[in-house]
């Protein structure tokens, strides 16, 4: 039975592993020091520094648990260049409406970052182009109900 539900590229896996290490070895220690300093100020009932440190502690511990869960339940996406169809991990050049073509990488939803040209396989455009081939065109309805004409210029 497949328990994996998060799809990660090697770069995404490396970034999460690095973040987890940073949280456990640096941020957690800094936060413990901040808690000690805040406690040393005395009355904790009206201590803003203590409250802020506790909130930061909750954020750190929550993110650690979240990353650990992802790392227990992921599938590694490999960019195989077999076949001409688009799949997660492939890099594609897309022309949206009448704009110049732009290169995008198709990734899982955890790694999606449109500012870095990484689009999720679960986004409207990602869903539309999965399985498509170079030269195909699609009309995609976005979340805002706008129709976008997508032409697949190249599949790398």
MODELLER restraints for C-alpha pairs under 7 A, 6 or more apart:
rsr = mdl.restraints
at = mdl.atoms
rsr.add(forms.Gaussian(group=physical.xy_distance, feature=features.Distance(at['CA:3:A'], at['CA:73:A']), mean=6.38, stdev=0.5))
rsr.add(forms.Gaussian(group=physical.xy_distance, feature=features.Distance(at['CA:4:A'], at['CA:73:A']), mean=4.54, stdev=0.5))
rsr.add(forms.Gaussian(group=physical.xy_distance, feature=features.Distance(at['CA:4:A'], at['CA:74:A']), mean=4.78, stdev=0.5))
rsr.add(forms.Gaussian(group=physical.xy_distance, feature=features.Distance(at['CA:4:A'], at['CA:75:A']), mean=5.74, stdev=0.5))
rsr.add(forms.Gaussian(group=physical.xy_distance, feature=features.Distance(at['CA:5:A'], at['CA:73:A']), mean=5.94, stdev=0.5))
rsr.add(forms.Gaussian(group=physical.xy_distance, feature=features.Distance(at['CA:5:A'], at['CA:74:A']), mean=5.76, stdev=0.5))
rsr.add(forms.Gaussian(group=physical.xy_distance, feature=features.Distance(at['CA:6:A'], at['CA:70:A']), mean=6.52, stdev=0.5))
rsr.add(forms.Gaussian(group=physical.xy_distance, feature=features.Distance(at['CA:6:A'], at['CA:73:A']), mean=6.18, stdev=0.5))
rsr.add(forms.Gaussian(group=physical.xy_distance, feature=features.Distance(at['CA:6:A'], at['CA:74:A']), mean=4.40, stdev=0.5))
rsr.add(forms.Gaussian(group=physical.xy_distance, feature=features.Distance(at['CA:6:A'], at['CA:75:A']), mean=6.07, stdev=0.5))
rsr.add(forms.Gaussian(group=physical.xy_distance, feature=features.Distance(at['CA:7:A'], at['CA:74:A']), mean=5.62, stdev=0.5))
rsr.add(forms.Gaussian(group=physical.xy_distance, feature=features.Distance(at['CA:7:A'], at['CA:75:A']), mean=4.95, stdev=0.5))
rsr.add(forms.Gaussian(group=physical.xy_distance, feature=features.Distance(at['CA:7:A'], at['CA:76:A']), mean=6.11, stdev=0.5))
rsr.add(forms.Gaussian(group=physical.xy_distance, feature=features.Distance(at['CA:7:A'], at['CA:77:A']), mean=6.34, stdev=0.5))
rsr.add(forms.Gaussian(group=physical.xy_distance, feature=features.Distance(at['CA:7:A'], at['CA:108:A']), mean=4.98, stdev=0.5))
rsr.add(forms.Gaussian(group=physical.xy_distance, feature=features.Distance(at['CA:8:A'], at['CA:74:A']), mean=6.71, stdev=0.5))
rsr.add(forms.Gaussian(group=physical.xy_distance, feature=features.Distance(at['CA:8:A'], at['CA:75:A']), mean=6.21, stdev=0.5))
rsr.add(forms.Gaussian(group=physical.xy_distance, feature=features.Distance(at['CA:8:A'], at['CA:76:A']), mean=5.17, stdev=0.5))
rsr.add(forms.Gaussian(group=physical.xy_distance, feature=features.Distance(at['CA:8:A'], at['CA:77:A']), mean=5.61, stdev=0.5))
rsr.add(forms.Gaussian(group=physical.xy_distance, feature=features.Distance(at['CA:8:A'], at['CA:108:A']), mean=5.95, stdev=0.5))
rsr.add(forms.Gaussian(group=physical.xy_distance, feature=features.Distance(at['CA:9:A'], at['CA:76:A']), mean=5.73, stdev=0.5))
rsr.add(forms.Gaussian(group=physical.xy_distance, feature=features.Distance(at['CA:9:A'], at['CA:77:A']), mean=4.82, stdev=0.5))
rsr.add(forms.Gaussian(group=physical.xy_distance, feature=features.Distance(at['CA:9:A'], at['CA:78:A']), mean=6.58, stdev=0.5))
rsr.add(forms.Gaussian(group=physical.xy_distance, feature=features.Distance(at['CA:9:A'], at['CA:89:A']), mean=6.69, stdev=0.5))
rsr.add(forms.Gaussian(group=physical.xy_distance, feature=features.Distance(at['CA:10:A'], at['CA:76:A']), mean=6.71, stdev=0.5))
rsr.add(forms.Gaussian(group=physical.xy_distance, feature=features.Distance(at['CA:12:A'], at['CA:111:A']), mean=6.18, stdev=0.5))
rsr.add(forms.Gaussian(group=physical.xy_distance, feature=features.Distance(at['CA:16:A'], at['CA:67:A']), mean=6.73, stdev=0.5))
rsr.add(forms.Gaussian(group=physical.xy_distance, feature=features.Distance(at['CA:20:A'], at['CA:64:A']), mean=6.15, stdev=0.5))
rsr.add(forms.Gaussian(group=physical.xy_distance, feature=features.Distance(at['CA:20:A'], at['CA:67:A']), mean=6.67, stdev=0.5))
rsr.add(forms.Gaussian(group=physical.xy_distance, feature=features.Distance(at['CA:23:A'], at['CA:60:A']), mean=6.59, stdev=0.5))
rsr.add(forms.Gaussian(group=physical.xy_distance, feature=features.Distance(at['CA:23:A'], at['CA:64:A']), mean=6.89, stdev=0.5))
rsr.add(forms.Gaussian(group=physical.xy_distance, feature=features.Distance(at['CA:28:A'], at['CA:60:A']), mean=6.88, stdev=0.5))
rsr.add(forms.Gaussian(group=physical.xy_distance, feature=features.Distance(at['CA:31:A'], at['CA:53:A']), mean=6.37, stdev=0.5))
rsr.add(forms.Gaussian(group=physical.xy_distance, feature=features.Distance(at['CA:31:A'], at['CA:57:A']), mean=6.33, stdev=0.5))
rsr.add(forms.Gaussian(group=physical.xy_distance, feature=features.Distance(at['CA:34:A'], at['CA:53:A']), mean=6.18, stdev=0.5))
rsr.add(forms.Gaussian(group=physical.xy_distance, feature=features.Distance(at['CA:35:A'], at['CA:50:A']), mean=6.07, stdev=0.5))
rsr.add(forms.Gaussian(group=physical.xy_distance, feature=features.Distance(at['CA:35:A'], at['CA:53:A']), mean=5.66, stdev=0.5))
rsr.add(forms.Gaussian(group=physical.xy_distance, feature=features.Distance(at['CA:38:A'], at['CA:49:A']), mean=5.63, stdev=0.5))
rsr.add(forms.Gaussian(group=physical.xy_distance, feature=features.Distance(at['CA:38:A'], at['CA:50:A']), mean=4.85, stdev=0.5))
rsr.add(forms.Gaussian(group=physical.xy_distance, feature=features.Distance(at['CA:39:A'], at['CA:50:A']), mean=6.64, stdev=0.5))
rsr.add(forms.Gaussian(group=physical.xy_distance, feature=features.Distance(at['CA:44:A'], at['CA:50:A']), mean=6.67, stdev=0.5))
rsr.add(forms.Gaussian(group=physical.xy_distance, feature=features.Distance(at['CA:77:A'], at['CA:88:A']), mean=6.81, stdev=0.5))
rsr.add(forms.Gaussian(group=physical.xy_distance, feature=features.Distance(at['CA:77:A'], at['CA:89:A']), mean=6.04, stdev=0.5))
rsr.add(forms.Gaussian(group=physical.xy_distance, feature=features.Distance(at['CA:78:A'], at['CA:89:A']), mean=6.10, stdev=0.5))
rsr.add(forms.Gaussian(group=physical.xy_distance, feature=features.Distance(at['CA:79:A'], at['CA:89:A']), mean=4.66, stdev=0.5))
rsr.add(forms.Gaussian(group=physical.xy_distance, feature=features.Distance(at['CA:79:A'], at['CA:90:A']), mean=5.61, stdev=0.5))
rsr.add(forms.Gaussian(group=physical.xy_distance, feature=features.Distance(at['CA:84:A'], at['CA:133:A']), mean=5.83, stdev=0.5))
rsr.add(forms.Gaussian(group=physical.xy_distance, feature=features.Distance(at['CA:84:A'], at['CA:155:A']), mean=6.95, stdev=0.5))
rsr.add(forms.Gaussian(group=physical.xy_distance, feature=features.Distance(at['CA:85:A'], at['CA:131:A']), mean=4.97, stdev=0.5))
rsr.add(forms.Gaussian(group=physical.xy_distance, feature=features.Distance(at['CA:85:A'], at['CA:132:A']), mean=5.36, stdev=0.5))
rsr.add(forms.Gaussian(group=physical.xy_distance, feature=features.Distance(at['CA:85:A'], at['CA:133:A']), mean=4.78, stdev=0.5))
rsr.add(forms.Gaussian(group=physical.xy_distance, feature=features.Distance(at['CA:86:A'], at['CA:129:A']), mean=6.68, stdev=0.5))
rsr.add(forms.Gaussian(group=physical.xy_distance, feature=features.Distance(at['CA:86:A'], at['CA:130:A']), mean=5.12, stdev=0.5))
rsr.add(forms.Gaussian(group=physical.xy_distance, feature=features.Distance(at['CA:86:A'], at['CA:131:A']), mean=4.97, stdev=0.5))
rsr.add(forms.Gaussian(group=physical.xy_distance, feature=features.Distance(at['CA:86:A'], at['CA:132:A']), mean=5.61, stdev=0.5))
rsr.add(forms.Gaussian(group=physical.xy_distance, feature=features.Distance(at['CA:86:A'], at['CA:133:A']), mean=6.23, stdev=0.5))
rsr.add(forms.Gaussian(group=physical.xy_distance, feature=features.Distance(at['CA:86:A'], at['CA:155:A']), mean=6.95, stdev=0.5))
rsr.add(forms.Gaussian(group=physical.xy_distance, feature=features.Distance(at['CA:87:A'], at['CA:130:A']), mean=5.34, stdev=0.5))
rsr.add(forms.Gaussian(group=physical.xy_distance, feature=features.Distance(at['CA:87:A'], at['CA:131:A']), mean=6.24, stdev=0.5))
rsr.add(forms.Gaussian(group=physical.xy_distance, feature=features.Distance(at['CA:88:A'], at['CA:106:A']), mean=5.02, stdev=0.5))
rsr.add(forms.Gaussian(group=physical.xy_distance, feature=features.Distance(at['CA:88:A'], at['CA:107:A']), mean=5.34, stdev=0.5))
rsr.add(forms.Gaussian(group=physical.xy_distance, feature=features.Distance(at['CA:88:A'], at['CA:108:A']), mean=6.97, stdev=0.5))
rsr.add(forms.Gaussian(group=physical.xy_distance, feature=features.Distance(at['CA:88:A'], at['CA:121:A']), mean=6.54, stdev=0.5))
rsr.add(forms.Gaussian(group=physical.xy_distance, feature=features.Distance(at['CA:89:A'], at['CA:105:A']), mean=6.47, stdev=0.5))
rsr.add(forms.Gaussian(group=physical.xy_distance, feature=features.Distance(at['CA:89:A'], at['CA:106:A']), mean=5.34, stdev=0.5))
rsr.add(forms.Gaussian(group=physical.xy_distance, feature=features.Distance(at['CA:89:A'], at['CA:107:A']), mean=5.62, stdev=0.5))
rsr.add(forms.Gaussian(group=physical.xy_distance, feature=features.Distance(at['CA:90:A'], at['CA:105:A']), mean=5.83, stdev=0.5))
rsr.add(forms.Gaussian(group=physical.xy_distance, feature=features.Distance(at['CA:90:A'], at['CA:106:A']), mean=5.73, stdev=0.5))
rsr.add(forms.Gaussian(group=physical.xy_distance, feature=features.Distance(at['CA:90:A'], at['CA:156:A']), mean=6.50, stdev=0.5))
rsr.add(forms.Gaussian(group=physical.xy_distance, feature=features.Distance(at['CA:91:A'], at['CA:103:A']), mean=6.81, stdev=0.5))
rsr.add(forms.Gaussian(group=physical.xy_distance, feature=features.Distance(at['CA:91:A'], at['CA:104:A']), mean=5.60, stdev=0.5))
rsr.add(forms.Gaussian(group=physical.xy_distance, feature=features.Distance(at['CA:91:A'], at['CA:105:A']), mean=4.26, stdev=0.5))
rsr.add(forms.Gaussian(group=physical.xy_distance, feature=features.Distance(at['CA:91:A'], at['CA:106:A']), mean=6.33, stdev=0.5))
rsr.add(forms.Gaussian(group=physical.xy_distance, feature=features.Distance(at['CA:91:A'], at['CA:155:A']), mean=6.17, stdev=0.5))
rsr.add(forms.Gaussian(group=physical.xy_distance, feature=features.Distance(at['CA:91:A'], at['CA:156:A']), mean=5.26, stdev=0.5))
rsr.add(forms.Gaussian(group=physical.xy_distance, feature=features.Distance(at['CA:92:A'], at['CA:103:A']), mean=5.48, stdev=0.5))
rsr.add(forms.Gaussian(group=physical.xy_distance, feature=features.Distance(at['CA:92:A'], at['CA:104:A']), mean=5.33, stdev=0.5))
rsr.add(forms.Gaussian(group=physical.xy_distance, feature=features.Distance(at['CA:92:A'], at['CA:105:A']), mean=6.23, stdev=0.5))
rsr.add(forms.Gaussian(group=physical.xy_distance, feature=features.Distance(at['CA:92:A'], at['CA:154:A']), mean=5.60, stdev=0.5))
rsr.add(forms.Gaussian(group=physical.xy_distance, feature=features.Distance(at['CA:92:A'], at['CA:155:A']), mean=4.50, stdev=0.5))
rsr.add(forms.Gaussian(group=physical.xy_distance, feature=features.Distance(at['CA:92:A'], at['CA:156:A']), mean=5.87, stdev=0.5))
rsr.add(forms.Gaussian(group=physical.xy_distance, feature=features.Distance(at['CA:93:A'], at['CA:101:A']), mean=5.92, stdev=0.5))
rsr.add(forms.Gaussian(group=physical.xy_distance, feature=features.Distance(at['CA:93:A'], at['CA:102:A']), mean=5.29, stdev=0.5))
rsr.add(forms.Gaussian(group=physical.xy_distance, feature=features.Distance(at['CA:93:A'], at['CA:103:A']), mean=4.16, stdev=0.5))
rsr.add(forms.Gaussian(group=physical.xy_distance, feature=features.Distance(at['CA:93:A'], at['CA:104:A']), mean=6.14, stdev=0.5))
rsr.add(forms.Gaussian(group=physical.xy_distance, feature=features.Distance(at['CA:93:A'], at['CA:152:A']), mean=6.14, stdev=0.5))
rsr.add(forms.Gaussian(group=physical.xy_distance, feature=features.Distance(at['CA:93:A'], at['CA:153:A']), mean=5.26, stdev=0.5))
rsr.add(forms.Gaussian(group=physical.xy_distance, feature=features.Distance(at['CA:93:A'], at['CA:154:A']), mean=4.96, stdev=0.5))
rsr.add(forms.Gaussian(group=physical.xy_distance, feature=features.Distance(at['CA:93:A'], at['CA:155:A']), mean=6.47, stdev=0.5))
rsr.add(forms.Gaussian(group=physical.xy_distance, feature=features.Distance(at['CA:94:A'], at['CA:101:A']), mean=5.13, stdev=0.5))
rsr.add(forms.Gaussian(group=physical.xy_distance, feature=features.Distance(at['CA:94:A'], at['CA:102:A']), mean=5.43, stdev=0.5))
rsr.add(forms.Gaussian(group=physical.xy_distance, feature=features.Distance(at['CA:94:A'], at['CA:103:A']), mean=6.29, stdev=0.5))
rsr.add(forms.Gaussian(group=physical.xy_distance, feature=features.Distance(at['CA:94:A'], at['CA:150:A']), mean=6.52, stdev=0.5))
rsr.add(forms.Gaussian(group=physical.xy_distance, feature=features.Distance(at['CA:94:A'], at['CA:151:A']), mean=5.71, stdev=0.5))
rsr.add(forms.Gaussian(group=physical.xy_distance, feature=features.Distance(at['CA:94:A'], at['CA:152:A']), mean=4.84, stdev=0.5))
rsr.add(forms.Gaussian(group=physical.xy_distance, feature=features.Distance(at['CA:94:A'], at['CA:153:A']), mean=5.58, stdev=0.5))
rsr.add(forms.Gaussian(group=physical.xy_distance, feature=features.Distance(at['CA:95:A'], at['CA:101:A']), mean=4.17, stdev=0.5))
rsr.add(forms.Gaussian(group=physical.xy_distance, feature=features.Distance(at['CA:95:A'], at['CA:102:A']), mean=6.43, stdev=0.5))
rsr.add(forms.Gaussian(group=physical.xy_distance, feature=features.Distance(at['CA:95:A'], at['CA:150:A']), mean=5.66, stdev=0.5))
rsr.add(forms.Gaussian(group=physical.xy_distance, feature=features.Distance(at['CA:95:A'], at['CA:151:A']), mean=5.07, stdev=0.5))
rsr.add(forms.Gaussian(group=physical.xy_distance, feature=features.Distance(at['CA:95:A'], at['CA:152:A']), mean=6.50, stdev=0.5))
rsr.add(forms.Gaussian(group=physical.xy_distance, feature=features.Distance(at['CA:95:A'], at['CA:153:A']), mean=6.68, stdev=0.5))
rsr.add(forms.Gaussian(group=physical.xy_distance, feature=features.Distance(at['CA:96:A'], at['CA:148:A']), mean=6.49, stdev=0.5))
rsr.add(forms.Gaussian(group=physical.xy_distance, feature=features.Distance(at['CA:96:A'], at['CA:149:A']), mean=5.70, stdev=0.5))
rsr.add(forms.Gaussian(group=physical.xy_distance, feature=features.Distance(at['CA:96:A'], at['CA:150:A']), mean=4.74, stdev=0.5))
rsr.add(forms.Gaussian(group=physical.xy_distance, feature=features.Distance(at['CA:96:A'], at['CA:151:A']), mean=6.63, stdev=0.5))
rsr.add(forms.Gaussian(group=physical.xy_distance, feature=features.Distance(at['CA:97:A'], at['CA:148:A']), mean=5.96, stdev=0.5))
rsr.add(forms.Gaussian(group=physical.xy_distance, feature=features.Distance(at['CA:97:A'], at['CA:149:A']), mean=4.79, stdev=0.5))
rsr.add(forms.Gaussian(group=physical.xy_distance, feature=features.Distance(at['CA:97:A'], at['CA:150:A']), mean=6.26, stdev=0.5))
rsr.add(forms.Gaussian(group=physical.xy_distance, feature=features.Distance(at['CA:103:A'], at['CA:117:A']), mean=6.92, stdev=0.5))
rsr.add(forms.Gaussian(group=physical.xy_distance, feature=features.Distance(at['CA:104:A'], at['CA:117:A']), mean=4.79, stdev=0.5))
rsr.add(forms.Gaussian(group=physical.xy_distance, feature=features.Distance(at['CA:104:A'], at['CA:118:A']), mean=5.59, stdev=0.5))
rsr.add(forms.Gaussian(group=physical.xy_distance, feature=features.Distance(at['CA:104:A'], at['CA:119:A']), mean=6.72, stdev=0.5))
rsr.add(forms.Gaussian(group=physical.xy_distance, feature=features.Distance(at['CA:105:A'], at['CA:117:A']), mean=6.40, stdev=0.5))
rsr.add(forms.Gaussian(group=physical.xy_distance, feature=features.Distance(at['CA:105:A'], at['CA:118:A']), mean=4.81, stdev=0.5))
rsr.add(forms.Gaussian(group=physical.xy_distance, feature=features.Distance(at['CA:105:A'], at['CA:119:A']), mean=6.24, stdev=0.5))
rsr.add(forms.Gaussian(group=physical.xy_distance, feature=features.Distance(at['CA:106:A'], at['CA:118:A']), mean=5.98, stdev=0.5))
rsr.add(forms.Gaussian(group=physical.xy_distance, feature=features.Distance(at['CA:106:A'], at['CA:119:A']), mean=5.21, stdev=0.5))
rsr.add(forms.Gaussian(group=physical.xy_distance, feature=features.Distance(at['CA:106:A'], at['CA:120:A']), mean=5.83, stdev=0.5))
rsr.add(forms.Gaussian(group=physical.xy_distance, feature=features.Distance(at['CA:106:A'], at['CA:121:A']), mean=6.00, stdev=0.5))
rsr.add(forms.Gaussian(group=physical.xy_distance, feature=features.Distance(at['CA:106:A'], at['CA:126:A']), mean=6.85, stdev=0.5))
rsr.add(forms.Gaussian(group=physical.xy_distance, feature=features.Distance(at['CA:107:A'], at['CA:118:A']), mean=6.32, stdev=0.5))
rsr.add(forms.Gaussian(group=physical.xy_distance, feature=features.Distance(at['CA:107:A'], at['CA:119:A']), mean=5.97, stdev=0.5))
rsr.add(forms.Gaussian(group=physical.xy_distance, feature=features.Distance(at['CA:107:A'], at['CA:120:A']), mean=5.02, stdev=0.5))
rsr.add(forms.Gaussian(group=physical.xy_distance, feature=features.Distance(at['CA:107:A'], at['CA:121:A']), mean=5.96, stdev=0.5))
rsr.add(forms.Gaussian(group=physical.xy_distance, feature=features.Distance(at['CA:108:A'], at['CA:120:A']), mean=5.20, stdev=0.5))
rsr.add(forms.Gaussian(group=physical.xy_distance, feature=features.Distance(at['CA:108:A'], at['CA:121:A']), mean=5.75, stdev=0.5))
rsr.add(forms.Gaussian(group=physical.xy_distance, feature=features.Distance(at['CA:109:A'], at['CA:120:A']), mean=4.84, stdev=0.5))
rsr.add(forms.Gaussian(group=physical.xy_distance, feature=features.Distance(at['CA:109:A'], at['CA:121:A']), mean=6.71, stdev=0.5))
rsr.add(forms.Gaussian(group=physical.xy_distance, feature=features.Distance(at['CA:109:A'], at['CA:122:A']), mean=6.45, stdev=0.5))
rsr.add(forms.Gaussian(group=physical.xy_distance, feature=features.Distance(at['CA:112:A'], at['CA:118:A']), mean=5.16, stdev=0.5))
rsr.add(forms.Gaussian(group=physical.xy_distance, feature=features.Distance(at['CA:112:A'], at['CA:119:A']), mean=5.02, stdev=0.5))
rsr.add(forms.Gaussian(group=physical.xy_distance, feature=features.Distance(at['CA:112:A'], at['CA:120:A']), mean=5.02, stdev=0.5))
rsr.add(forms.Gaussian(group=physical.xy_distance, feature=features.Distance(at['CA:113:A'], at['CA:119:A']), mean=6.24, stdev=0.5))
rsr.add(forms.Gaussian(group=physical.xy_distance, feature=features.Distance(at['CA:119:A'], at['CA:126:A']), mean=6.48, stdev=0.5))
rsr.add(forms.Gaussian(group=physical.xy_distance, feature=features.Distance(at['CA:120:A'], at['CA:126:A']), mean=5.73, stdev=0.5))
rsr.add(forms.Gaussian(group=physical.xy_distance, feature=features.Distance(at['CA:121:A'], at['CA:127:A']), mean=5.47, stdev=0.5))
rsr.add(forms.Gaussian(group=physical.xy_distance, feature=features.Distance(at['CA:124:A'], at['CA:140:A']), mean=6.57, stdev=0.5))
rsr.add(forms.Gaussian(group=physical.xy_distance, feature=features.Distance(at['CA:124:A'], at['CA:141:A']), mean=6.83, stdev=0.5))
rsr.add(forms.Gaussian(group=physical.xy_distance, feature=features.Distance(at['CA:124:A'], at['CA:142:A']), mean=5.83, stdev=0.5))
rsr.add(forms.Gaussian(group=physical.xy_distance, feature=features.Distance(at['CA:125:A'], at['CA:140:A']), mean=6.20, stdev=0.5))
rsr.add(forms.Gaussian(group=physical.xy_distance, feature=features.Distance(at['CA:128:A'], at['CA:138:A']), mean=7.00, stdev=0.5))
rsr.add(forms.Gaussian(group=physical.xy_distance, feature=features.Distance(at['CA:128:A'], at['CA:140:A']), mean=6.71, stdev=0.5))
rsr.add(forms.Gaussian(group=physical.xy_distance, feature=features.Distance(at['CA:134:A'], at['CA:152:A']), mean=5.22, stdev=0.5))
rsr.add(forms.Gaussian(group=physical.xy_distance, feature=features.Distance(at['CA:134:A'], at['CA:153:A']), mean=5.82, stdev=0.5))
rsr.add(forms.Gaussian(group=physical.xy_distance, feature=features.Distance(at['CA:134:A'], at['CA:154:A']), mean=5.26, stdev=0.5))
rsr.add(forms.Gaussian(group=physical.xy_distance, feature=features.Distance(at['CA:134:A'], at['CA:155:A']), mean=5.84, stdev=0.5))
rsr.add(forms.Gaussian(group=physical.xy_distance, feature=features.Distance(at['CA:135:A'], at['CA:151:A']), mean=6.60, stdev=0.5))
rsr.add(forms.Gaussian(group=physical.xy_distance, feature=features.Distance(at['CA:135:A'], at['CA:152:A']), mean=5.25, stdev=0.5))
rsr.add(forms.Gaussian(group=physical.xy_distance, feature=features.Distance(at['CA:135:A'], at['CA:153:A']), mean=5.73, stdev=0.5))
rsr.add(forms.Gaussian(group=physical.xy_distance, feature=features.Distance(at['CA:136:A'], at['CA:151:A']), mean=5.96, stdev=0.5))
rsr.add(forms.Gaussian(group=physical.xy_distance, feature=features.Distance(at['CA:136:A'], at['CA:152:A']), mean=5.56, stdev=0.5))
rsr.add(forms.Gaussian(group=physical.xy_distance, feature=features.Distance(at['CA:137:A'], at['CA:150:A']), mean=5.54, stdev=0.5))
rsr.add(forms.Gaussian(group=physical.xy_distance, feature=features.Distance(at['CA:137:A'], at['CA:151:A']), mean=4.30, stdev=0.5))
rsr.add(forms.Gaussian(group=physical.xy_distance, feature=features.Distance(at['CA:137:A'], at['CA:152:A']), mean=6.26, stdev=0.5))
rsr.add(forms.Gaussian(group=physical.xy_distance, feature=features.Distance(at['CA:138:A'], at['CA:149:A']), mean=5.90, stdev=0.5))
rsr.add(forms.Gaussian(group=physical.xy_distance, feature=features.Distance(at['CA:138:A'], at['CA:150:A']), mean=5.16, stdev=0.5))
rsr.add(forms.Gaussian(group=physical.xy_distance, feature=features.Distance(at['CA:138:A'], at['CA:151:A']), mean=6.47, stdev=0.5))
rsr.add(forms.Gaussian(group=physical.xy_distance, feature=features.Distance(at['CA:139:A'], at['CA:147:A']), mean=6.40, stdev=0.5))
rsr.add(forms.Gaussian(group=physical.xy_distance, feature=features.Distance(at['CA:139:A'], at['CA:148:A']), mean=5.65, stdev=0.5))
rsr.add(forms.Gaussian(group=physical.xy_distance, feature=features.Distance(at['CA:139:A'], at['CA:149:A']), mean=4.58, stdev=0.5))
rsr.add(forms.Gaussian(group=physical.xy_distance, feature=features.Distance(at['CA:139:A'], at['CA:150:A']), mean=6.10, stdev=0.5))
rsr.add(forms.Gaussian(group=physical.xy_distance, feature=features.Distance(at['CA:140:A'], at['CA:147:A']), mean=5.47, stdev=0.5))
rsr.add(forms.Gaussian(group=physical.xy_distance, feature=features.Distance(at['CA:140:A'], at['CA:148:A']), mean=5.13, stdev=0.5))
rsr.add(forms.Gaussian(group=physical.xy_distance, feature=features.Distance(at['CA:140:A'], at['CA:149:A']), mean=6.34, stdev=0.5))
rsr.add(forms.Gaussian(group=physical.xy_distance, feature=features.Distance(at['CA:141:A'], at['CA:147:A']), mean=4.48, stdev=0.5))
rsr.add(forms.Gaussian(group=physical.xy_distance, feature=features.Distance(at['CA:141:A'], at['CA:148:A']), mean=6.33, stdev=0.5))
